[in-house]
Amino acid sequence: MPELPRVSGKDAIAAFEAHGFVLDRIRGSHHVLKKPGYMFVLTVPVHANRPLKTGTLRGLIRGAGLTVEEFVASLSQ
């Protein structure tokens, strides 16, 4: 299993947007992303460019239906 990178919420949102997710709404510091035709929503915490905790990021990646490799590849785009 590849190592999970340390990324901020803003960087994670950009990676998920590369896979078709769009920003639906912002409530406080939590950005809610939806993908048309996909039943799950992603709630990404954005706290002043602090990196996401690994468990939170892994859960978001799993919820998006991605693998860690796909997520890491979309970070470099």
C-alpha positions in Angstrom: 0.0 0.0 0.0 1.5 3.4 -1.0 2.2 5.9 1.6 -0.5 8.6 2.1 0.8 12.1 1.4 0.3 15.0 3.9 -2.0 17.4 2.1 -4.1 20.4 3.1 -7.8 20.5 2.7 -7.5 22.9 -0.2 -5.1 20.5 -2.0 -7.4 17.5 -1.4 -10.4 19.5 -2.8 -8.4 20.2 -6.0 -7.6 16.5 -6.3 -11.2 15.5 -5.9 -12.4 18.1 -8.4 -10.0 16.5 -10.9 -12.1 13.4 -10.5 -15.5 15.1 -11.2 -16.5 16.3 -7.7 -17.8 19.9 -7.5 -18.2 22.2 -4.5 -21.8 22.1 -3.4 -21.7 24.3 -0.3 -19.5 25.6 2.6 -20.6 25.4 6.2 -18.1 27.0 8.5 -14.7 25.5 7.6 -16.2 22.3 6.0 -16.5 22.2 2.2 -19.1 19.7 0.9 -18.4 18.2 -2.5 -20.8 16.3 -4.7 -20.4 14.3 -7.9 -23.3 14.2 -10.3 -24.8 10.6 -10.3 -22.8 9.6 -7.2 -24.7 9.0 -4.0 -22.1 10.0 -1.5 -21.0 13.5 -0.5 -17.5 14.4 0.7 -17.1 16.8 3.6 -13.5 18.1 3.6 -12.3 20.2 6.6 -10.3 23.2 5.5 -8.4 24.7 8.5 -5.9 27.3 7.5 -3.7 25.1 5.3 -3.1 22.6 8.1 -2.6 19.0 6.7 -5.5 16.6 7.0 -5.1 13.8 9.5 -4.3 10.5 7.7 -7.5 8.7 8.9 -9.7 11.6 7.6 -7.9 11.7 4.3 -8.1 7.9 3.9 -11.8 8.0 4.6 -12.4 10.7 2.1 -10.4 8.8 -0.6 -12.4 5.7 0.1 -15.7 7.7 0.1 -14.8 9.1 -3.3 -14.3 5.6 -4.7 -10.7 6.2 -5.5 -7.5 4.3 -4.7 -4.6 6.0 -3.0 -2.6 5.8 -6.2 -5.3 7.6 -8.2 -5.5 10.3 -5.5 -1.7 10.8 -5.5 -1.7 11.0 -9.3 -4.3 13.7 -9.3 -2.3 15.7 -6.8 0.5 16.2 -9.3 -1.8 17.5 -12.1 
